[in-house]
Amino acid sequence: MTVPTDPDDADAAVAALCAAVAAYDHGAAEALVEAGADPDRVLPDGTTPLLRAVEGGSPAVVAVLLGDDARLRLPEAERSRLLDAAREWYEEGAAERLRRLTGSAGPADTVWVTDSEYDSVPEITLGGRSVRAGHGAVLTQLEWEFRILAPVAELVARGVRSPRRDHVDQSTSLHVLNSRVSAQTWGQAVAFRHDPDPRRRAFVVDVVRYRLWSLSDTAHAGWYEKECNRILTEWEAEETDADVLGRVLDALGETDVPTREAIGLRRAGHPDPGVRRWVPDLFVSPRPPDVRKALRDLCRDDDGAVRASAAGALVGEEPGEDELELLPGLLRDPDPEVVRRTAYALGYVARGVPEVAELLVQCLDSGDPDVRLSAAHGLAVRNDPRTPEAYARVGPLGPEYQHDQRPGGLLEWRWRNRPDPV
C-alpha cells in the first residue's frame, strides 16, 4: 500500500486508507494515518474509514484508526454509532449478518487468519463480501477506549464464545479484565472458577495467569502473587474437568508454590494424558529420587505429548544410570516431538557424561534438521573436537532459527579453541 506523496491530497489519502481497511492491512493503515489520512472523514455513503474498520471486524485495523485520543477526538454521537455497529455485528454473528446483507443463501467460506502478531480470527466470505469475525474484540476495545466498564460477566462471555484460545475475542477480554485492577473486578472474575461451565473455568485460569504476568513489576505484585498462588492451589484440589485441571497445572508450573512437587507426584498417574503432560513442569531441580522415578515412568507413557514433556524435564539434569538407559529409546521414539525435546535438552546439559556425547553424534544422522542442530550444539557445549564436522552436517536453516542461540555454538567453540597468541 503506497502512502500519497502529496500531503494536500486528502481525498487520495482517505481513499488509500479505505483500501487498506478493506484489505485488513493494518501496517499500511498505520502508515497512512501517521501521514495524515483522516480516519474520521465522512464518506459519500455516510460512513467513515473508522466505522468501516469496525464493521470489518479486524481489531488490529481498528486499533490503528482509533489512535490514542479517540475518546477526546470523537463526539459522543459518533462514539455511540461505533459501539452500536460493533455490538450489532457481534450479537447477530458475522456470517448471519453477511447472509442478511448480501441475500446469499449458500454456506459461508470460513478461513482462520492472523490478525496481529499473536491473535487469530475467522475471515468469513459470503455473497462476494468478506469480514473478519472479531467484532467481540472490537466492541471490548471500543468500550475500554471510551471508558465504558462492561460487566465482568459479559467480558467472560465474549472470551469463551469461541473454543479457540487464540481467538482475538478471548485475548482482548483478558487484556481488558487485567487492565481493570480494582478488587471488585478481580473478585468477580475469579469467582467464575466455580462456574458450572468448564469453558468459563478454563478462561479464568488464563485470567489468573495474565494477572501474574502483567503485574509483576507493580506495587500490587506481592499481594496478587500470593492470591493467585492460593487460588491455583485450592483449585487444583477441587477441579474435576481434565482440560481445566491441565490448564491449572500448567499455570502452577509458572509459580513458586511450595507444594507444586507434591501436586506433581499426586497427578502423575492421572488417567487423562492432557493432565499428565503438565506434571513434569511442576518438578524443579534438584530433583529427589521419587521425582526422578516419576519422570522416568512418564517417559514411558503411552501418550507422545506426555513422553515429550517428561523427556525435556528429565534430561535437564545430569543423567544417572537409570536415565542413561532411557535415552536411546527416547531418541528413537516414533513421535518426532519426543526426539526433538530429548535432543534439545541434551544439547544444553549433561556435559560430563561421555555416553551422551556419543548419542549426540548418532543424532547427526537424523532426518530432522532441528535434531541435528541440537546434537551439534550439545557437542559444542561439551567442547567436543567433532563440533565443526557436526555443524557442517546440520545443513541450511530457515528464518525460524534467526533468534535461536544454537547455531552460534560453533562460533563459541572456535573462540574457546582459538590458538594461543605467539
C-alpha distance (Angstrom), angle and dihedral (degrees) to the residues before:
residue distance angle dihedral
M1 . . .
T2 3.84 . .
V3 3.78 122.6 .
P4 3.85 111.5 -135.8
T5 3.77 110.6 -105.6
D6 3.81 94.3 -147.4
P7 3.82 107.7 76.3
D8 3.81 90.3 -161.2
D9 3.77 93.2 59.5
A10 3.81 95.1 94.1
D11 3.80 94.5 161.1
A12 3.78 92.8 54.4
A13 3.81 91.3 46.4
V14 3.80 92.9 52.1
A15 3.81 91.6 44.8
A16 3.80 89.2 52.7
L17 3.80 90.2 47.4
C18 3.81 91.1 52.4
A19 3.80 89.1 50.2
A20 3.82 90.4 51.8
V21 3.80 90.5 49.0
A22 3.81 91.1 50.3
A23 3.81 90.1 49.4
Y24 3.84 93.0 46.7
D25 3.79 87.8 -125.2
H26 3.79 100.3 152.9
G27 3.80 92.3 172.3
A28 3.80 92.2 58.1
A29 3.79 91.1 41.6
E30 3.80 90.2 53.9
A31 3.80 91.9 50.2
L32 3.79 91.2 49.1
V33 3.80 94.0 49.0
E34 3.80 90.4 48.3
A35 3.80 88.3 50.3
G36 3.79 90.6 55.1
A37 3.80 106.9 -90.0
D38 3.81 107.0 151.5
P39 3.84 113.0 -126.0
D40 3.83 90.2 -168.3
R41 3.80 97.3 52.5
V42 3.83 110.5 131.5
L43 3.80 109.4 -123.0
P44 3.81 127.0 -150.0
D45 3.82 91.6 -95.8
G46 3.81 91.5 53.5
T47 3.79 95.6 -105.8
T48 3.80 128.3 111.2
P49 3.80 129.7 -140.7
L50 3.82 87.8 -106.5
L51 3.80 93.1 51.9
R52 3.81 89.8 48.5
A53 3.80 88.7 51.9
V54 3.81 90.9 51.0
E55 3.80 91.6 50.5
G56 3.81 90.3 45.1
G57 3.81 89.4 63.2
S58 3.81 100.7 -136.0
P59 3.82 110.0 133.5
A60 3.81 90.8 -167.0
V61 3.81 91.6 58.4
V62 3.80 92.7 42.6
A63 3.80 91.3 52.4
V64 3.80 91.1 54.9
L65 3.80 93.7 50.1
L66 3.80 93.9 43.3
G67 3.77 92.6 56.9
D68 3.79 121.3 179.1
D69 3.80 99.2 -60.8
A70 3.80 106.3 46.6
R71 3.80 94.9 121.1
L72 3.79 91.3 56.0
R73 3.79 96.0 33.5
L74 3.78 100.2 52.1
P75 3.82 124.3 66.1
E76 3.80 117.0 -122.0
A77 3.80 93.3 -106.1
E78 3.81 91.6 56.0
R79 3.79 92.3 46.4
S80 3.81 88.8 52.7
R81 3.79 91.5 48.9
L82 3.80 91.4 53.4
L83 3.80 92.7 47.5
D84 3.80 92.1 48.0
A85 3.80 91.9 50.2
A86 3.79 93.5 50.4
R87 3.80 92.2 45.3
E88 3.81 93.8 49.1
W89 3.81 93.5 50.0
Y90 3.80 91.3 46.2
E91 3.78 97.3 46.9
E92 3.79 95.1 44.5
G93 3.79 94.2 41.5
A94 3.79 126.0 -120.0
A95 3.81 96.9 -101.7
E96 3.81 93.4 46.1
R97 3.80 91.9 47.3
L98 3.81 91.9 49.5
R99 3.78 90.6 48.4
R100 3.80 90.5 53.8
L101 3.80 94.6 44.6
T102 3.79 96.4 46.0
G103 3.80 99.2 33.9
S104 3.80 89.0 -132.1
A105 3.78 115.5 151.3
G106 3.79 97.6 -172.8
P107 3.79 127.2 99.7
A108 3.80 118.4 -78.6
D109 3.78 119.6 -112.3
T110 3.81 107.8 -129.2
V111 3.80 126.4 -171.1
W112 3.79 127.2 169.2
V113 3.79 114.6 -125.0
T114 3.79 136.8 178.6
D115 3.79 110.2 -103.4
S116 3.80 97.5 -179.8
E117 3.77 135.6 -3.7
Y118 3.81 94.7 -70.4
D119 3.81 107.8 13.3
S120 3.78 132.9 82.1
V121 3.78 132.0 -160.0
P122 3.81 136.2 -179.5
E123 3.79 114.1 -105.2
I124 3.79 108.3 -151.3
T125 3.80 124.8 -160.4
L126 3.78 122.9 -168.8
G127 3.78 132.6 154.4
G128 3.79 92.1 0.5
R129 3.79 93.9 -55.8
S130 3.82 128.6 104.1
V131 3.78 133.3 -159.5
R132 3.77 135.1 168.5
A133 3.79 114.7 -120.2
G134 3.79 96.1 -133.7
H135 3.77 95.3 112.2
G136 3.79 93.1 120.3
A137 3.78 89.1 58.7
V138 3.81 91.3 44.2
L139 3.81 90.9 52.4
T140 3.80 91.3 48.6
Q141 3.79 89.6 46.7
L142 3.81 93.3 51.6
E143 3.79 93.5 46.4
W144 3.78 91.8 52.4
E145 3.80 92.6 45.7
F146 3.81 91.3 49.7
R147 3.84 92.3 46.2
I148 3.80 95.1 -112.5
L149 3.81 111.7 147.5
A150 3.78 105.7 -145.1
P151 3.82 115.5 -154.5
V152 3.79 112.1 -88.1
A153 3.81 90.1 -126.1
E154 3.79 90.1 57.2
L155 3.80 92.4 50.7
V156 3.79 89.9 50.3
A157 3.82 90.5 49.0
R158 3.80 90.9 52.4
G159 3.78 90.4 47.8
V160 3.80 93.9 56.5
R161 3.80 100.1 37.9
S162 3.81 90.1 98.6
P163 3.82 119.5 47.9
R164 3.81 90.6 -142.2
R165 3.79 114.9 96.4
D166 3.80 92.5 -152.1
H167 3.82 93.6 57.2
V168 3.78 109.1 124.9
D169 3.82 91.1 -130.1
Q170 3.80 89.3 64.2
S171 3.80 97.1 45.7
T172 3.80 92.2 47.5
S173 3.79 92.5 50.8
L174 3.80 89.3 49.6
H175 3.78 91.5 49.7
V176 3.79 94.4 50.8
L177 3.81 94.6 43.4
N178 3.78 90.2 53.5
S179 3.80 93.1 43.3
R180 3.80 87.4 59.8
V181 3.79 98.5 74.7
S182 3.80 98.8 179.0
A183 3.79 118.3 126.0
Q184 3.79 89.0 -126.0
T185 3.81 94.1 58.7
W186 3.79 91.5 44.1
G187 3.79 93.3 49.9
Q188 3.80 93.4 48.1
A189 3.80 92.1 47.8
V190 3.80 98.7 48.9
A191 3.81 90.6 44.7
F192 3.81 86.2 74.1
R193 3.81 88.4 73.4
H194 3.79 84.8 84.0
D195 3.81 93.0 50.2
P196 3.84 114.6 124.2
D197 3.82 90.5 -130.4
P198 3.84 109.3 85.5
R199 3.80 90.1 -154.3
R200 3.79 90.1 64.8
R201 3.77 92.0 45.0
A202 3.80 90.1 51.1
F203 3.80 90.0 50.7
V204 3.81 90.9 53.0
V205 3.81 90.1 55.9
D206 3.79 86.8 62.2
V207 3.81 90.5 46.3
V208 3.80 89.0 57.1
R209 3.80 93.4 45.6
Y210 3.79 91.9 47.5
R211 3.79 90.0 52.0
L212 3.80 91.4 52.1
W213 3.80 91.2 51.3
S214 3.78 100.4 40.1
L215 3.80 99.3 46.8
S216 3.78 99.3 42.3
D217 3.82 92.6 114.0
T218 3.81 100.3 36.7
A219 3.78 132.7 100.1
H220 3.81 90.0 -106.1
A221 3.81 95.2 50.8
G222 3.81 96.3 104.3
W223 3.80 94.9 50.3
Y224 3.78 93.7 45.4
E225 3.79 92.3 47.5
K226 3.80 91.2 55.4
E227 3.80 91.3 43.5
C228 3.82 93.7 49.6
N229 3.80 92.0 46.0
R230 3.80 90.5 50.7
I231 3.79 92.9 48.7
L232 3.79 94.4 47.8
T233 3.80 93.5 46.9
E234 3.79 93.2 50.2
W235 3.78 91.3 42.4
E236 3.81 93.7 53.6
A237 3.79 90.6 57.5
E238 3.81 93.1 49.9
E239 3.82 106.6 36.5
T240 3.81 116.5 108.5
D241 3.81 101.8 176.3
A242 3.80 111.0 90.6
D243 3.80 96.1 -146.4
V244 3.80 93.1 50.1
L245 3.81 91.7 43.7
G246 3.80 89.9 52.8
R247 3.79 90.0 53.9
V248 3.80 90.8 49.0
L249 3.81 90.7 52.4
D250 3.79 90.0 47.1
A251 3.81 89.3 54.0
L252 3.80 92.3 45.7
G253 3.79 88.7 54.9
E254 3.81 87.9 66.4
T255 3.81 94.5 53.6
D256 3.80 136.6 74.9
V257 3.79 93.9 -125.4
P258 3.83 104.5 156.3
T259 3.81 93.3 -140.8
R260 3.80 95.6 53.8
E261 3.82 92.9 103.5
A262 3.80 91.8 52.7
I263 3.80 89.3 47.2
G264 3.80 90.2 52.3
L265 3.78 93.2 50.7
R266 3.79 90.6 49.1
R267 3.82 93.7 48.9
A268 3.82 97.3 41.6
G269 3.79 90.4 93.6
H270 3.79 97.0 45.3
P271 3.82 111.1 140.6
D272 3.82 93.9 -129.1
P273 3.84 116.8 77.3
G274 3.80 89.2 -152.6
V275 3.79 86.6 68.0
R276 3.82 97.8 39.4
R277 3.80 92.9 53.1
W278 3.84 90.7 67.9
V279 3.80 95.7 48.2
P280 3.85 97.4 85.7
D281 3.81 91.2 59.1
L282 3.80 89.3 61.4
F283 3.80 91.9 64.7
V284 3.79 117.9 84.8
S285 3.79 130.6 -168.5
P286 2.91 134.8 -61.7
R287 3.79 90.7 45.8
P288 3.81 120.6 -159.1
P289 3.84 120.8 -132.9
D290 3.81 95.6 -95.1
V291 3.80 91.1 54.0
R292 3.80 92.9 47.4
K293 3.79 89.4 50.7
A294 3.81 90.5 50.8
L295 3.80 89.7 51.7
R296 3.81 92.1 48.9
D297 3.79 89.5 51.9
L298 3.81 90.5 50.0
C299 3.82 89.4 50.8
R300 3.81 85.6 63.7
D301 3.81 93.7 48.3
D302 3.80 119.7 133.7
D303 3.81 90.9 -125.0
G304 3.81 118.1 79.9
A305 3.80 95.1 -148.5
V306 3.80 90.0 54.3
R307 3.81 91.9 48.9
A308 3.81 91.0 48.8
S309 3.78 92.8 51.2
A310 3.80 93.1 46.0
A311 3.80 93.6 46.4
G312 3.78 92.5 51.6
A313 3.81 90.1 52.6
L314 3.78 99.3 40.0
V315 3.79 95.5 49.0
G316 3.80 89.1 50.3
E317 3.81 89.3 87.2
E318 3.79 133.3 53.0
P319 3.80 102.6 -74.6
G320 3.75 119.5 -120.7
E321 3.78 125.7 -151.8
D322 3.80 92.9 -81.7
E323 3.81 92.1 50.7
L324 3.81 92.6 47.1
E325 3.79 89.2 58.0
L326 3.81 89.6 56.4
L327 3.81 98.6 47.7
P328 3.84 100.2 77.2
G329 3.79 90.6 52.4
L330 3.80 93.0 47.2
L331 3.80 90.4 50.9
R332 3.82 89.7 52.8
D333 3.79 95.3 42.2
P334 3.84 115.5 142.4
D335 3.80 89.2 -129.1
P336 3.83 107.5 78.5
E337 3.80 92.1 -152.7
V338 3.80 90.4 60.9
V339 3.79 89.5 54.2
R340 3.81 92.6 47.0
R341 3.80 94.1 48.9
T342 3.80 92.4 46.7
A343 3.78 94.0 47.8
Y344 3.79 92.1 44.8
A345 3.80 92.3 53.0
L346 3.81 91.6 46.2
G347 3.79 87.8 52.9
Y348 3.78 91.1 68.2
V349 3.80 108.3 32.7
A350 3.81 145.7 30.8
R351 3.77 92.1 61.6
G352 3.77 95.5 161.6
V353 3.79 100.8 53.8
P354 3.82 112.6 92.3
E355 3.81 93.2 -162.1
V356 3.79 89.5 63.8
A357 3.79 92.6 56.4
E358 3.78 89.9 55.6
L359 3.80 91.0 49.8
L360 3.79 89.0 52.5
V361 3.79 91.1 52.4
Q362 3.80 88.4 54.0
C363 3.81 89.1 51.9
L364 3.81 89.0 62.9
D365 3.83 86.5 76.5
S366 3.80 91.0 61.3
G367 3.79 119.1 119.4
D368 3.82 89.0 -138.4
P369 3.83 112.5 88.3
D370 3.80 90.9 -155.4
V371 3.79 90.8 59.0
R372 3.81 90.9 47.2
L373 3.80 89.9 50.1
S374 3.81 92.2 51.2
A375 3.80 89.7 49.3
A376 3.80 92.8 50.4
H377 3.79 91.4 47.1
G378 3.80 90.9 49.1
L379 3.80 90.7 54.0
A380 3.79 90.1 48.6
V381 3.80 90.9 51.3
R382 3.80 88.7 53.4
N383 3.81 90.4 48.1
D384 3.80 88.1 -122.3
P385 3.83 114.2 176.6
R386 3.82 89.4 -133.4
T387 3.83 90.8 67.1
P388 3.86 98.3 103.3
E389 3.79 91.6 49.5
A390 3.79 90.2 46.9
Y391 3.81 92.9 53.6
A392 3.80 90.1 47.4
R393 3.80 87.6 58.8
V394 3.81 94.5 51.1
G395 3.79 92.4 78.9
P396 3.81 128.6 -158.7
L397 3.80 117.9 -22.5
G398 3.78 127.4 -148.7
P399 3.81 128.1 -124.7
E400 3.80 91.0 -90.8
Y401 3.82 87.4 77.9
Q402 3.81 93.3 56.8
H403 3.81 93.5 108.2
D404 3.80 97.2 30.0
Q405 3.79 112.9 116.0
R406 3.79 95.2 -152.4
P407 3.83 95.3 82.7
G408 3.82 88.2 57.4
G409 3.79 91.5 62.4
L410 3.80 92.1 90.0
L411 3.79 92.7 56.1
E412 3.81 90.8 49.0
W413 3.81 90.5 48.6
R414 3.80 91.1 51.8
W415 3.79 91.2 48.7
R416 3.79 92.0 52.3
N417 3.81 90.9 47.4
R418 3.79 99.2 42.7
P419 3.83 114.2 132.5
D420 3.77 116.9 -93.8
P421 3.80 112.2 -105.1
V422 3.79 113.5 -99.1
